[in-house]
Amino acid sequence: MRRYLCFLFMIFNFCWLSGVRAELTADEIVLKANQAAYYQGKDGRADVDMVITDSLGRTRERSLTILRENASGGLEQKYYVYFHRPADVKDMAYIVWKHVKRDDDRWLYLPAMDLVRRIASSDKRSSFAGTTFLYEDISGRSPEEDRHELVKSDGGRFEIKNTPKDPNTIEFSYYNLWIDKNNFLPVKAEYYDKQGVLYRRIEALEIKEIQGFPTVVKMKAEDLNSNSHTVSAFKNVKYDVGLSQEIFNERYLRRPPMQWIQG
């Protein structure tokens, strides 16, 4: 009888440990969310329509194309962003070389001045082309820059608190991220300032499956201090299109790769 009870205890203990092992850590959840949000397929393209609304309800629009290529076997990426309209931003282009262990490289082409400007690392948290999205929102924030804590795991979402490892280099004190348990897509992020006050929110408004990849096709960024927001709608989204690596070089800022820009 004692042997039988010991055997049952061993089975129970094994099952319990297996269950604990099956639970994901906060770091693992964030890595999977980062993969789901930014690394679908080997490469991808999308046309984006942005509507910017200010505190008085006045609207402005941006129309652009985003090209993205993943580095082979790693987490590094390259992005190319080209602006179609309105006239004041037409032909503006932006390139990101996204790195894992060091600061990203970013270049912006301003056609009105025929100037290519290197974007400093400190500028990645500034407004993206006058919208309430930031430069860093386009290519994503590296998970290695923050400490991650699982706050809740109920319903169909994980809630993760993310605190910067170097608080002196960033304007927020922390942000909470809600992640869908089924597909690991981030569906909402809320940012808190140095006084712990909520001041910024990003939220997925619509998700579709495209070529087998759950994809956010409509999202909203809000600046709660200025009472302004931007809604981005993604269309003509395609993955594994076979982008050429050479288009992500600085010389293509002045002569955009129209075969990819025009879809």
C-alpha positions in Angstrom: 0.0 0.0 0.0 2.9 2.3 0.9 4.5 1.6 -2.5 1.2 2.3 -4.2 0.8 5.7 -2.4 4.4 6.6 -3.2 3.8 5.8 -6.9 0.6 7.9 -6.9 2.6 10.8 -5.3 5.3 10.5 -7.9 2.7 10.6 -10.7 1.0 13.6 -9.1 4.3 15.4 -8.6 5.3 14.8 -12.2 2.0 16.0 -13.6 2.2 19.1 -11.4 5.8 19.9 -12.4 4.8 19.4 -16.1 2.0 21.8 -15.6 4.3 24.4 -14.1 6.8 23.9 -16.9 4.0 24.4 -19.4 3.3 27.9 -18.0 5.1 30.6 -20.0 7.3 33.2 -18.2 6.7 36.9 -18.9 9.9 37.0 -21.0 8.7 34.1 -23.1 5.3 35.7 -23.6 6.8 39.0 -24.7 9.2 37.3 -27.1 6.4 35.4 -28.7 4.3 38.6 -29.0 7.2 40.4 -30.6 7.5 37.6 -33.1 3.8 37.6 -33.9 3.6 41.4 -34.3 6.8 42.0 -36.3 8.2 38.9 -37.9 5.4 37.2 -39.9 6.9 35.5 -43.0 10.4 36.2 -44.3 9.4 39.6 -45.5 6.3 41.7 -46.1 4.7 44.8 -47.6 1.6 46.9 -46.7 -0.1 50.1 -47.8 -1.1 52.2 -44.9 -3.7 55.0 -44.7 -3.4 57.2 -41.6 -6.0 59.7 -40.3 -4.7 62.1 -37.7 -7.3 63.9 -35.5 -6.4 66.8 -33.2 -8.1 68.0 -30.1 -10.6 70.2 -32.1 -11.6 67.2 -34.3 -9.7 68.5 -37.3 -8.2 65.7 -39.5 -5.1 65.2 -41.7 -4.1 62.2 -43.7 -1.0 60.3 -44.6 -0.7 57.5 -47.2 2.4 55.4 -47.2 3.9 51.9 -48.0 5.9 49.8 -45.6 8.4 47.2 -46.8 10.0 44.8 -44.3 12.7 42.1 -44.5 13.8 39.7 -41.7 17.5 38.8 -41.4 18.2 35.2 -42.1 18.2 33.2 -38.8 18.0 36.1 -36.5 15.9 38.9 -35.0 17.5 41.8 -37.0 15.3 43.4 -39.6 15.3 46.2 -42.3 12.4 48.5 -43.0 11.6 50.9 -45.9 8.8 53.4 -45.6 7.7 55.6 -48.5 5.1 58.4 -48.3 2.7 58.9 -51.2 0.6 61.8 -50.0 -0.3 64.5 -49.0 1.9 66.8 -51.1 4.0 68.1 -48.1 5.3 64.6 -47.4 5.2 63.0 -50.9 8.4 61.1 -51.7 9.6 61.3 -48.1 11.3 58.0 -47.3 12.5 56.3 -44.1 14.9 53.4 -43.6 15.5 51.4 -40.4 18.1 48.7 -39.8 16.8 47.1 -36.6 19.4 45.5 -34.4 19.2 43.4 -31.3 22.3 44.1 -29.2 22.8 47.8 -30.2 20.9 50.9 -31.2 19.0 50.8 -34.5 20.3 52.7 -37.5 17.6 55.1 -39.0 17.7 57.4 -42.0 15.0 59.9 -43.2 14.9 61.5 -46.6 13.4 65.0 -46.8 12.7 65.7 -50.5 11.9 69.4 -50.1 15.5 69.9 -49.0 16.9 66.9 -50.9 18.4 65.9 -47.6 19.1 62.5 -46.0 19.2 62.9 -42.2 20.4 60.3 -39.8 17.9 59.9 -37.0 19.6 59.7 -33.6 18.7 56.9 -31.2 17.1 59.5 -28.8 14.7 60.5 -31.6 13.0 57.1 -32.0 10.5 58.2 -29.4 9.5 61.3 -31.3 6.4 61.7 -33.6 6.4 59.7 -36.8 5.6 62.2 -39.6 3.4 64.3 -37.4 1.2 61.5 -36.2 0.6 60.1 -32.7 2.6 57.1 -33.6 6.3 57.2 -32.8 9.2 56.1 -34.9 9.8 53.2 -32.6 6.1 52.0 -33.0 6.8 51.3 -36.7 9.6 48.8 -36.3 9.0 47.8 -32.6 10.7 48.2 -29.3 13.4 45.6 -28.4 12.2 43.3 -25.6 15.7 43.4 -24.2 15.3 47.0 -23.3 12.7 46.3 -20.6 12.1 44.0 -17.6 8.8 42.1 -18.0 6.4 41.1 -15.3 3.2 39.0 -15.7 0.4 41.0 -14.0 -2.6 38.9 -15.0 -3.4 35.8 -17.0 -7.2 35.6 -17.2 -9.8 35.4 -19.9 -8.1 35.3 -23.3 -5.3 37.7 -22.5 -2.0 38.1 -20.8 -1.2 41.4 -19.1 2.5 42.3 -18.9 4.1 45.2 -17.1 7.2 46.4 -18.9 9.7 48.6 -17.1 12.7 50.2 -18.8 16.1 48.8 -17.7 17.6 52.3 -18.3 14.9 54.7 -17.1 17.0 57.8 -17.9 16.8 57.2 -21.6 13.1 57.0 -22.0 10.1 59.3 -21.3 7.8 56.7 -19.7 8.2 54.9 -16.3 6.5 51.7 -17.6 3.9 50.4 -19.9 1.3 47.6 -19.7 0.8 45.3 -22.6 -2.2 43.1 -23.3 -1.5 40.0 -25.4 -4.0 37.6 -27.0 -3.4 34.1 -25.7 -4.6 32.4 -28.9 -2.3 34.2 -31.4 0.1 36.2 -29.1 -0.7 39.4 -30.9 -0.4 42.5 -28.7 -3.8 44.1 -28.7 -3.3 47.1 -26.4 -0.5 49.0 -24.8 -0.9 51.8 -22.1 2.1 54.0 -21.2 2.5 55.8 -17.9 4.7 58.9 -17.3 7.2 59.5 -14.6 4.4 60.4 -12.1 2.6 57.2 -12.9 -0.1 58.9 -14.9 -1.5 57.2 -18.0 -0.7 59.4 -21.0 -0.6 57.2 -24.1 -2.5 54.3 -25.5 -2.1 52.0 -28.6 -4.9 49.6 -29.5 -5.6 47.0 -32.2 -9.1 47.7 -33.7 -9.3 44.9 -36.3 -7.4 41.7 -36.8 -7.5 39.4 -39.9 -5.7 36.3 -40.9 -3.6 36.9 -44.0 -1.7 34.0 -45.6 -2.1 32.1 -42.3 -0.7 34.9 -40.2 -3.0 36.8 -37.7 -2.5 40.4 -38.7 -3.5 43.7 -37.2 -5.1 45.6 -40.1 -6.4 48.6 -38.1 -4.9 50.3 -35.0 -5.2 53.5 -33.1 -2.6 55.5 -31.2 -3.8 58.1 -28.6 -2.0 61.0 -26.9 -4.1 61.6 -23.9 -2.3 64.8 -22.9 -3.1 66.5 -26.2 -6.4 64.7 -26.8 -5.3 63.7 -30.3 -5.2 60.3 -32.0 -4.2 58.6 -35.2 -5.9 55.6 -36.8 -3.9 53.5 -39.2 -5.6 51.1 -41.7 -3.4 48.5 -43.4 -4.4 47.2 -46.9 -2.8 45.1 -49.6 -0.9 43.3 -46.9 1.3 40.5 -48.3 4.0 38.2 -46.9 6.9 36.4 -48.5 7.0 38.6 -51.5 10.7 38.2 -52.2 12.0 41.6 -51.5 15.5 42.4 -52.7 18.0 43.3 -49.9 19.6 46.1 -51.8 16.5 48.4 -51.6 17.1 48.9 -47.9 20.3 50.9 -48.5 20.6 54.6 -48.1 20.9 55.3 -51.9 17.3 54.1 -52.4 15.9 56.9 -50.2 16.3 59.3 -53.2 15.1 56.7 -55.8 12.4 54.5 -54.3 12.0 50.9 -55.5 8.7 51.6 -57.3 8.1 48.0 -58.3 7.6 47.2 -54.6 6.1 50.6 -53.6 3.3 50.3 -56.2 2.5 46.8 -55.1 
